[in-house]
Amino acid sequence: MKTMYEQEQKRGLSWRRAIEGIRARKVSISLTVIFFILSFFLAQVVLFEASVPFFLPIWALIHLRFPRFLPWTIAGALLGSFTLGVGQVVIHALQALIFPLHSKRIVKKIPMPVFVLMDVVIIQSIWQYVSYSGDVPGTVWLAVAYEGILALFMTIFLFQLFLPMPDFIHKRWTAERMGAALLIGALVLTGMSSYIFGYVSVPLIFTHLVIAVSAAVGGVQLATVVAVLAGTVLSISKLSFSGMIAVYALTGFFAGLHKPFGRLWQAFGMLGATFFFLLYDRTLPLDAVYIGSLVTASLLFFIIPSSWIKTLKDQLFPDTSNVLLRRQKWMTEKVNHQLQEFQHFVDFITRFISDRFEPKAAAQKGQSSALPVCQSCFRYETCWGEKSNGIPALMKQWEEQPNKARFQIEKKMQYKCIKPNQIMKELKEKEAKKQLSYEMQHGKKMFALKLRDMGNHMGELMSNLENDVTFYTSHEEEIKQKFQQCNIPYFQIDVLNIEIGQMEVVCCLPTESKAKMTGERLILPILYDLWKEPFEITSVKEMHHPYEHIQMTCKSSVRFQVTHDIFTSSSRNTIYSGDAHAVFQLHPGLLAVILSDGMGNNVEAHRESRRVMQFMRECLNKKMDPETTMHTLHYMMSLQDDTDSYATVDLALIDLQNGELWSWKAGSMSTYLIRGNEMRKIESQHVPFGFLPTFSIEARKIDVKDGDVLVMLSDGVFSANTSIEKQEMYYKKILQDPTMNAERFVKMLEETYSLPGDDRTVIFMQVKHAVPEWSIFSPRQAAKYQENMIH
């Protein structure tokens, strides 16, 4: 029993897989059936009581837009041609042989409908000339001309109806496209004129069923148009009973008129129109076959699901109000989110600044002169005359030294001045006013920078509001134009993101295309040429829904990757250190590295460096400009009560896409870049935060390449007994070792030099190319470390 149960389970699983496979490929299967039926019946259409087969128009359509379905189209066309005779098969074969000439450079300029007309007329003319031995009747020439003109119009209608994938499935149905579908359907029905089974005619059933569905979907207008068009084509195909056009028109009118009352009244309306003409004009061919087909179509109309009619109505007459409401809701949510982010940013800055300002005392008003106590003293000439006793020099030294170093200078001034206390008081007042002036100047600059960043935020917000709808569309059109110029087949292009460093483009390609080869050699260079942004192929998927295609996703490429190793230790082997560091990504293409060294190696230095690190990280994550961040941080630290508290900051932003290093330094040690046998040094030319009231900062930019080594370090790894130049030469020597890491680097320095008892932090980074694993290309390993440093 167990074996039988397992067999049943396996059989059920195989059936489910088969059904799921059919559902996944329902679009391909449907198109296969449609093109087979179209080619079969269009190859045997009869108009004006003469065969006017439309083999070449359907062949041209499938060959250019749907080459995957060409075998089924050929099979249907050949079967339809055999029903007209072997001669018609030969004519179609000759027309198909001439068709490839359209791909030639000169002939390609001829529009496709005109080329189809020329192909049909040339082959038919040669065939008729040979058949009649040169004596071709005028009626035959007229029939050939009719066939060529009708083939031209049929080509236009077919290309109007069957748009390229995926527009054929997703694009809205226009009046022109709907008219082309009705006309082609009516011509197909003429090819079914011989399919009569008893009192039922297949083309008449389809005709009345289409009229009934049109009435249920579009009411009087659509039903009348469909009925008149179908009646016209069916009447012309027989060159008789033109009164049938009025019969079909009144049938569609009555069916649409009774739409509000339901399907039953629509069916009665169609039957009522037929019985009216049956009594009015007995010459019309309203026989038992016509009435039987009408009744059968009415019965079939009752079993059509309402969901099908609703879906068709949504396609032909979509309700745009829901789309607009969803769009408005999406835009509102997006704008609210951006406004909230902006408000959080402003609150963060305001709270941080207000906390710093609260404990400060109000500044004293009024202008002060330079040392008025000296000007009123009787020893003025002794101190400030030509033979000065050194008081001015001592004052200058006092102003340049920090508080802890001023005690000895004040003692010297007491021996030379009779009013040392008054001088100290005025010097401190002068310093306070000078510092306040510098702080006001720097505060103005800092607030100006923040206003600039706020303006950038608002500008980005307004740009999103104005260009969000059309921005992506314009980029998609540019990509499509490039693809057409390069003859790259595609179904659809979607631009999902245009943020620099985070761009994302999805390309839908035919299943026959070599996706990876085409993507790397053609598509990626096109995207780089458009945006000057390196891209990589992140995924290639074979999709079966809603149609079979290859879905290729291209994203901004992070061309470089940085691996880092960090060594840190405290001078007293405690859990706290005066050094603080952070390595984090601002986005996938931008890496931030921060190293801060507080004054001293105690708990206060630890807190100061941590506070600096937290502030910088918050500002950078809130998309504040690095220059604004550095100025704001210095301003905050200069407002502290303890004027001796300061910290160095070393900020590096590594652009992993363009291979660029941007460095901002405030009193920090140099950063070293090792490339092969060369070493480059990025030095600091600015004082630490909070050290002086004046502050300026400039960014240094350096290009990085594959194989580069970057070293950022604090002053604890430098020895005071050996020159910096000699130590740097030793750095250059030991960093040549490709197995070097941060801990080993510090241990070697400790063994070689007498390092001070200070906190030590080393951030060791290696730059390498990031190559996708599946890429069909790979860089040459021998090419590494062969480039010379350019200073």
KEDO-145942 format. One record per residue (C-alpha): residue in one letter; x, z, y. Coordinates in steps of 0.05 Angstrom, whole numbers, padded with zeros to 5 digits, always signed. Layout:
BEGIN
AXZY/...
***
This chain:
BEGIN
M+00000+00000+00000/K+00058+00016+00047/T+00087-00053+00038/M+00021-00087+00052/Y+00011-00044+00114/E+00080-00063+00140/Q+00065-00137+00128/E+00000-00130+00166/Q+00036-00095+00223/K+00089-00150+00225/R+00037-00204+00224/G-00002-00171+00281/L+00061-00163+00321/S+00079-00237+00313/W+00009-00257+00336/R+00014-00212+00397/R+00082-00242+00415/A+00053-00312+00407/I-00006-00295+00453/E+00041-00263+00504/G+00085-00324+00503/I+00024-00369+00516/R+00002-00325+00574/A+00072-00326+00604/R+00073-00402+00601/K+00001-00415+00618/V+00019-00454+00681/S+00067-00500+00643/I+00016-00510+00587/S-00039-00525+00637/L+00003-00576+00675/T+00023-00609+00609/V-00051-00618+00591/I-00070-00642+00661/F-00015-00694+00665/F-00029-00719+00594/I-00103-00728+00610/L-00090-00759+00678/S-00040-00809+00651/F-00085-00827+00593/F-00147-00843+00634/L-00112-00870+00697/A-00077-00921+00652/Q-00145-00952+00634/V-00185-00947+00699/V-00233-01006+00710/L-00254-01024+00781/F-00289-01087+00806/E-00303-01104+00732/A-00229-01114+00722/S-00175-01068+00695/V-00136-01036+00751/P-00092-00986+00714/F-00056-00933+00755/F+00002-00923+00709/L+00058-00932+00760/P+00031-00882+00813/I+00026-00825+00761/W+00095-00845+00734/A+00126-00842+00804/L+00095-00773+00817/I+00119-00742+00752/H+00188-00774+00757/L+00202-00747+00826/R+00166-00679+00828/F+00153-00657+00756/P+00208-00687+00712/R+00198-00633+00659/F+00130-00662+00641/L+00153-00734+00636/P+00150-00739+00559/W+00076-00718+00558/T+00060-00766+00615/I+00093-00824+00578/A+00054-00807+00515/G-00013-00805+00551/A+00002-00869+00590/L+00022-00907+00527/L-00041-00885+00490/G-00084-00906+00550/S-00049-00973+00555/F-00059-00988+00481/T-00134-00984+00492/L-00128-01044+00539/G-00082-01084+00494/V-00009-01096+00478/G+00000-01139+00540/Q-00018-01081+00585/V+00035-01038+00549/V+00088-01091+00564/I+00067-01094+00637/H+00073-01019+00644/A+00141-01019+00610/L+00167-01073+00658/Q+00141-01033+00718/A+00176-00971+00692/L+00242-01009+00685/I+00241-01032+00758/F+00222-00963+00785/P+00294-00933+00781/L+00316-00984+00834/H+00283-00938+00886/S+00341-00889+00878/K+00390-00940+00907/R+00415-00927+00977/I+00384-00988+01010/V+00318-00988+00972/K+00311-00913+00981/K+00291-00924+01053/I+00227-00958+01031/P+00168-00908+01028/M+00147-00892+00958/P+00074-00919+00964/V+00101-00985+00991/F+00152-00990+00935/V+00098-00978+00883/L+00056-01034+00914/M+00116-01081+00911/D+00132-01062+00839/V+00060-01074+00816/V+00052-01140+00853/I+00120-01168+00830/I+00109-01152+00756/Q+00037-01176+00755/S+00054-01240+00792/I+00109-01257+00742/W+00064-01239+00683/Q+00005-01280+00708/Y+00049-01339+00727/V+00077-01341+00656/S+00009-01330+00624/Y-00024-01387+00662/S+00037-01433+00658/G+00043-01435+00733/D-00030-01453+00746/V-00058-01384+00767/P-00131-01383+00792/G-00144-01355+00861/T-00189-01299+00833/V-00130-01275+00791/W-00085-01273+00853/L-00139-01234+00889/A-00144-01185+00831/V-00068-01175+00833/A-00072-01161+00908/Y-00129-01111+00896/E-00088-01075+00843/G-00027-01070+00888/I-00067-01042+00947/L-00105-00993+00903/A-00039-00970+00871/L-00011-00957+00941/F-00071-00912+00959/M-00070-00878+00891/T+00004-00860+00902/I-00013-00829+00969/F-00071-00789+00939/L-00030-00765+00880/F+00028-00741+00924/Q-00022-00708+00970/L-00054-00670+00913/F+00006-00650+00870/L+00053-00615+00919/P+00122-00592+00896/M+00127-00526+00859/P+00109-00473+00880/D+00068-00501+00937/F+00023-00533+00885/I+00002-00463+00862/H+00006-00421+00924/K-00007-00466+00984/R-00076-00466+01015/W-00122-00523+00998/T-00133-00568+01059/A-00190-00618+01069/E-00142-00676+01056/R-00117-00647+00991/M-00188-00631+00968/G-00210-00702+00984/A-00152-00730+00945/A-00170-00686+00885/L-00243-00710+00887/L-00223-00783+00891/I-00173-00778+00834/G-00224-00740+00792/A-00276-00793+00805/L-00228-00848+00783/V-00212-00810+00720/L-00286-00807+00705/T-00290-00882+00709/G-00238-00884+00654/M-00286-00842+00611/S-00345-00889+00620/S-00344-00907+00546/Y-00348-00835+00522/I-00423-00830+00507/F-00449-00789+00449/G-00523-00799+00437/Y-00560-00779+00500/V-00499-00746+00532/S-00446-00781+00574/V-00380-00743+00585/P-00366-00771+00655/L-00437-00757+00679/I-00433-00685+00653/F-00368-00673+00691/T-00396-00706+00754/H-00459-00663+00757/L-00421-00600+00737/V-00371-00611+00794/I-00430-00621+00842/A-00463-00557+00819/V-00398-00516+00826/S-00385-00547+00895/A-00455-00525+00917/A-00441-00454+00892/V-00374-00452+00928/G-00385-00488+00994/G-00459-00498+01002/V-00492-00560+01030/Q-00431-00591+01064/L-00383-00588+01006/A-00435-00607+00954/T-00459-00668+00994/V-00388-00693+01006/V-00369-00686+00933/A-00433-00720+00910/V-00427-00779+00958/L-00354-00790+00939/A-00368-00787+00864/G-00428-00832+00870/T-00389-00883+00912/V-00331-00888+00863/L-00376-00892+00801/S-00420-00945+00834/I-00362-00988+00858/S-00331-00986+00789/K-00392-01023+00762/L-00406-01068+00823/S-00480-01053+00817/F-00535-01002+00831/S-00508-00981+00899/G-00574-00941+00905/M-00541-00890+00859/I-00501-00867+00919/A-00565-00841+00950/V-00584-00807+00884/Y-00518-00769+00881/A-00521-00752+00955/L-00592-00723+00950/T-00572-00686+00886/G-00514-00652+00921/F-00557-00637+00983/F-00612-00603+00943/A-00562-00564+00901/G-00527-00537+00963/L-00593-00524+00998/H-00614-00476+00943/K-00548-00438+00940/P-00576-00373+00971/F-00629-00370+00916/G-00582-00370+00856/R-00559-00416+00801/L-00629-00427+00772/W-00656-00457+00836/Q-00593-00499+00845/A-00605-00529+00776/F-00679-00542+00793/G-00657-00574+00858/M-00612-00624+00821/L-00667-00641+00771/G-00718-00648+00828/A-00675-00700+00864/T-00669-00740+00799/F-00744-00739+00784/F-00759-00759+00856/F-00718-00823+00850/L-00745-00834+00780/L-00814-00841+00811/Y-00791-00875+00875/D-00747-00931+00847/R-00754-00950+00774/T-00698-01002+00780/L-00645-00948+00782/P-00609-00934+00716/L-00639-00864+00709/D-00647-00869+00634/A-00648-00817+00579/V-00571-00814+00579/Y-00569-00796+00653/I-00624-00742+00646/G-00593-00714+00582/S-00525-00709+00616/L-00556-00675+00678/V-00592-00623+00634/T-00528-00610+00595/A-00488-00601+00659/S-00541-00552+00685/L-00537-00510+00622/L-00460-00509+00625/F-00465-00488+00698/F-00501-00424+00676/I-00444-00402+00630/I-00388-00410+00681/P-00361-00340+00699/S-00376-00317+00769/S-00303-00295+00776/W-00281-00368+00769/I-00327-00389+00825/K-00304-00331+00869/T-00231-00349+00857/L-00244-00422+00875/K-00281-00400+00938/D-00222-00356+00958/Q-00175-00415+00949/L-00217-00464+00989/F-00246-00417+01041/P-00200-00356+01045/D-00221-00294+01083/T-00164-00285+01133/S-00192-00220+01162/N-00165-00179+01103/V-00097-00211+01110/L-00095-00196+01184/L-00116-00124+01173/R-00062-00114+01120/R-00011-00146+01166/Q-00032-00102+01224/K-00028-00040+01180/W+00041-00058+01155/M+00066-00071+01226/T+00037-00005+01250/E+00071+00034+01195/K+00137+00000+01208/V+00135+00012+01283/N+00115+00084+01273/H+00172+00095+01225/Q+00223+00066+01274/L+00194+00106+01331/Q+00199+00169+01289/E+00272+00154+01273/F+00286+00143+01346/Q+00250+00207+01366/H+00290+00247+01314/F+00354+00218+01342/V+00336+00238+01413/D+00314+00308+01392/F+00380+00317+01355/I+00422+00299+01415/T+00379+00340+01463/R+00380+00402+01420/F+00455+00398+01409/I+00470+00390+01483/S+00421+00444+01506/D+00453+00494+01459/R+00520+00482+01491/F+00494+00489+01562/E+00453+00553+01555/P+00509+00605+01557/K+00546+00573+01615/A+00544+00604+01684/A+00524+00565+01744/A+00581+00532+01781/Q+00604+00559+01847/K+00589+00517+01907/G+00633+00499+01966/Q+00699+00465+01978/S+00765+00504+01969/S+00833+00489+02001/A+00899+00491+01964/L+00927+00562+01964/P+00905+00588+02032/V+00939+00655+02017/C+01007+00621+02020/Q+00992+00586+02086/S+00976+00653+02120/C+01038+00689+02091/F+01100+00703+02135/R+01145+00680+02077/Y+01113+00610+02075/E+01178+00575+02094/T+01218+00614+02043/C+01172+00592+01986/W+01149+00523+02010/G+01204+00502+02057/E+01264+00457+02044/K+01302+00516+02012/S+01246+00537+01966/N+01255+00595+01919/G+01219+00558+01862/I+01147+00582+01872/P+01118+00510+01873/A+01153+00492+01809/L+01128+00555+01775/M+01057+00540+01798/K+01062+00470+01769/Q+01087+00497+01703/W+01031+00548+01702/E+00978+00493+01710/E+01008+00451+01654/Q+01014+00507+01602/P+00959+00536+01559/N+00936+00608+01570/K+00981+00639+01518/A+01044+00608+01548/R+01029+00630+01620/F+01047+00703+01614/Q+01122+00692+01623/I+01111+00647+01682/E+01067+00699+01716/K+01122+00751+01708/K+01172+00705+01743/M+01124+00693+01800/Q+01117+00769+01811/Y+01192+00775+01825/K+01190+00719+01877/C+01122+00729+01911/I+01095+00788+01951/K+01022+00770+01936/P+01022+00751+01862/N+00951+00776+01848/Q+00921+00734+01904/I+00960+00672+01881/M+00937+00681+01809/K+00865+00687+01832/E+00868+00623+01874/L+00904+00585+01819/K+00850+00603+01770/E+00796+00583+01819/K+00830+00517+01832/E+00837+00504+01757/A+00763+00521+01745/K+00740+00473+01800/K+00786+00418+01775/Q+00761+00427+01704/L+00689+00428+01727/S+00701+00362+01765/Y+00731+00331+01702/E+00674+00356+01660/M+00623+00326+01708/Q+00659+00259+01706/H+00664+00259+01631/G+00591+00283+01625/K+00568+00224+01666/K+00607+00176+01621/M+00581+00210+01558/F+00508+00205+01581/A+00518+00133+01601/L+00543+00117+01531/K+00483+00152+01500/L+00436+00114+01545/R+00469+00050+01522/D+00457+00069+01449/M+00385+00087+01464/G+00376+00020+01498/N+00404-00014+01436/H+00354+00023+01393/M+00296+00003+01437/G+00321-00069+01441/E+00323-00072+01365/L+00253-00044+01361/M+00225-00094+01410/S+00261-00151+01375/N+00229-00131+01309/L+00160-00130+01343/E+00169-00199+01374/N+00207-00238+01321/D+00188-00205+01256/V+00137-00258+01236/T+00177-00321+01253/F+00248-00297+01243/Y+00250-00301+01168/T+00211-00366+01167/S+00262-00401+01212/H+00319-00379+01168/E+00283-00404+01106/E+00273-00472+01139/E+00347-00476+01156/I+00366-00461+01083/K+00316-00513+01058/Q+00346-00566+01104/K+00416-00550+01078/F+00392-00554+01006/Q+00360-00622+01019/Q+00424-00648+01052/C+00464-00626+00991/N+00412-00653+00941/I+00401-00584+00911/P+00334-00581+00875/Y+00293-00519+00890/F+00222-00493+00887/Q+00222-00437+00938/I+00268-00400+00986/D+00253-00328+01008/V+00295-00290+01059/L+00281-00216+01045/N+00330-00183+01093/I+00373-00207+01152/E+00408-00143+01170/I+00483-00155+01175/G+00516-00129+01112/Q+00449-00123+01076/M+00424-00195+01075/E+00384-00216+01015/V+00360-00286+00996/V+00321-00306+00934/C+00324-00379+00910/C+00277-00407+00858/L+00311-00465+00822/P+00287-00512+00766/T+00303-00490+00695/E+00345-00554+00684/S+00395-00536+00739/K+00461-00502+00722/A+00444-00440+00763/K+00510-00403+00762/M+00553-00465+00776/T+00506-00490+00830/G+00501-00420+00861/E+00576-00407+00866/R+00599-00476+00886/L+00542-00498+00931/I+00492-00444+00950/L+00541-00388+00968/P+00582-00434+01015/I+00517-00456+01048/L+00495-00385+01062/Y+00564-00367+01088/D+00563-00428+01134/L+00495-00407+01162/W+00509-00333+01176/K+00585-00326+01170/E+00570-00272+01120/P+00601-00269+01050/F+00549-00270+00995/E+00549-00257+00920/I+00500-00273+00865/T+00472-00206+00841/S+00423-00232+00789/V+00401-00296+00754/K+00335-00290+00717/E+00293-00340+00678/M+00221-00330+00699/H+00158-00356+00665/H+00105-00331+00714/P+00072-00363+00751/Y+00114-00423+00728/E+00180-00433+00693/H+00240-00427+00739/I+00307-00395+00751/Q+00305-00337+00802/M+00373-00327+00835/T+00384-00268+00882/C+00441-00272+00932/K+00461-00211+00972/S+00514-00195+01024/S+00579-00190+00986/V+00623-00129+00992/R+00688-00167+00982/F+00731-00105+00980/Q+00726-00039+00945/V+00764+00024+00964/T+00783+00077+00913/H+00805+00143+00944/D+00841+00205+00920/I+00843+00269+00961/F+00889+00329+00958/T+00876+00390+01001/S+00904+00461+01001/S+00904+00521+01047/S+00966+00556+01072/R+00944+00624+01046/N+00912+00599+00981/T+00843+00618+01008/I+00777+00584+00998/Y+00776+00563+01071/S+00822+00514+01105/G+00833+00492+01176/D+00828+00420+01152/A+00763+00385+01138/H+00751+00315+01110/A+00694+00269+01090/V+00689+00201+01057/F+00620+00169+01057/Q+00585+00102+01063/L+00545+00084+01124/H+00518+00024+01085/P+00545-00015+01025/G+00592-00055+01069/L+00619+00001+01114/L+00660+00061+01092/A+00673+00120+01139/V+00733+00167+01130/I+00740+00229+01174/L+00798+00279+01175/S+00796+00338+01224/D+00848+00393+01234/G+00827+00456+01271/M+00875+00498+01312/G+00909+00547+01265/N+00894+00562+01192/N+00844+00619+01197/V+00769+00624+01190/E+00757+00602+01261/A+00797+00539+01251/H+00758+00526+01187/R+00691+00534+01224/E+00714+00490+01282/S+00737+00432+01238/R+00673+00437+01196/R+00630+00436+01259/V+00667+00374+01283/M+00658+00341+01215/Q+00583+00356+01212/F+00571+00330+01283/M+00608+00265+01271/R+00574+00253+01205/E+00505+00264+01235/C+00519+00219+01294/L+00547+00162+01251/N+00488+00167+01203/K+00441+00163+01263/K+00475+00096+01281/M+00509+00124+01343/D+00568+00082+01368/P+00635+00113+01346/E+00661+00113+01418/T+00599+00150+01441/T+00607+00199+01384/M+00679+00215+01402/H+00664+00225+01476/T+00603+00269+01461/L+00643+00312+01413/H+00698+00323+01463/Y+00648+00341+01517/M+00615+00392+01472/M+00681+00425+01454/S+00705+00427+01526/L+00643+00469+01544/Q+00662+00525+01496/D+00678+00595+01522/D+00744+00597+01484/T+00785+00545+01522/D+00842+00549+01471/S+00798+00524+01414/Y+00809+00451+01397/A+00811+00404+01337/T+00843+00337+01320/V+00800+00281+01293/D+00820+00220+01254/L+00762+00171+01244/A+00770+00107+01204/L+00715+00056+01191/I+00732+00005+01137/D+00692-00059+01138/L+00689-00077+01064/Q+00662-00147+01078/N+00710-00175+01130/G+00769-00132+01109/E+00779-00095+01175/L+00801-00024+01191/W+00778+00008+01257/S+00814+00072+01275/W+00797+00124+01328/K+00848+00181+01335/A+00845+00244+01378/G+00910+00283+01369/S+00915+00267+01295/M+00975+00246+01255/S+00991+00173+01242/T+00956+00131+01189/Y+01002+00090+01144/L+00985+00022+01115/I+01029-00001+01057/R+01029-00074+01039/G+01081-00096+00989/N+01149-00077+01018/E+01123-00069+01089/M+01093-00008+01122/R+01052-00006+01186/K+01037+00056+01227/I+00974+00071+01267/E+00993+00124+01318/S+00951+00171+01360/Q+00959+00166+01435/H+00904+00214+01454/V+00899+00290+01458/P+00856+00332+01410/F+00784+00349+01426/G+00776+00405+01477/F+00851+00409+01492/L+00848+00380+01562/P+00789+00368+01608/T+00805+00294+01613/F+00794+00250+01552/S+00798+00177+01534/I+00794+00141+01468/E+00809+00071+01445/A+00799+00037+01378/R+00854+00003+01338/K+00836-00054+01292/I+00878-00076+01233/D+00862-00127+01178/V+00867-00101+01107/K+00878-00142+01044/D+00877-00136+00969/G+00930-00088+00945/D+00938-00049+01010/V+00948+00027+01008/L+00922+00071+01065/V+00946+00142+01075/M+00913+00191+01123/L+00944+00261+01128/S+00946+00325+01168/D+01008+00355+01201/G+01019+00404+01143/V+01057+00352+01103/F+01110+00341+01157/S+01175+00380+01159/A+01202+00406+01226/N+01274+00404+01200/T+01276+00329+01188/S+01262+00272+01236/I+01195+00237+01230/E+01229+00169+01223/K+01269+00193+01162/Q+01207+00222+01130/E+01168+00158+01142/M+01223+00118+01107/Y+01215+00164+01048/Y+01139+00153+01050/K+01150+00078+01048/K+01196+00085+00987/I+01152+00129+00944/L+01087+00093+00961/Q+01114+00030+00928/D+01096+00063+00862/P+01028+00034+00840/T+01013+00098+00801/M+01021+00143+00862/N+00964+00190+00878/A+00951+00243+00932/E+00972+00305+00892/R+01036+00274+00866/F+01051+00250+00937/V+01047+00321+00965/K+01087+00351+00907/M+01144+00302+00918/L+01145+00319+00992/E+01148+00394+00977/E+01206+00382+00930/T+01244+00339+00980/Y+01231+00374+01047/S+01219+00444+01072/L+01146+00438+01091/P+01114+00489+01138/G+01064+00541+01114/D+01003+00504+01139/D+00940+00473+01112/R+00953+00406+01079/T+00905+00347+01068/V+00922+00277+01044/I+00871+00221+01035/F+00901+00166+00991/M+00862+00100+00990/Q+00874+00034+00953/V+00841-00031+00974/K+00822-00082+00921/H+00780-00145+00916/A+00710-00135+00887/V+00696-00193+00840/P+00629-00197+00802/E+00640-00188+00727/W+00600-00250+00708/S+00633-00295+00760/I+00660-00361+00732/F+00719-00354+00780/S+00772-00299+00781/P+00831-00288+00830/R+00902-00301+00806/Q+00936-00235+00791/A+01004-00265+00808/A+00981-00277+00880/K+00977-00203+00896/Y+01031-00167+00936/Q+01061-00234+00960/E+01037-00233+01032/N+01082-00211+01088/M+01059-00162+01141/I+01043-00194+01208/H+01057-00147+01266/
***
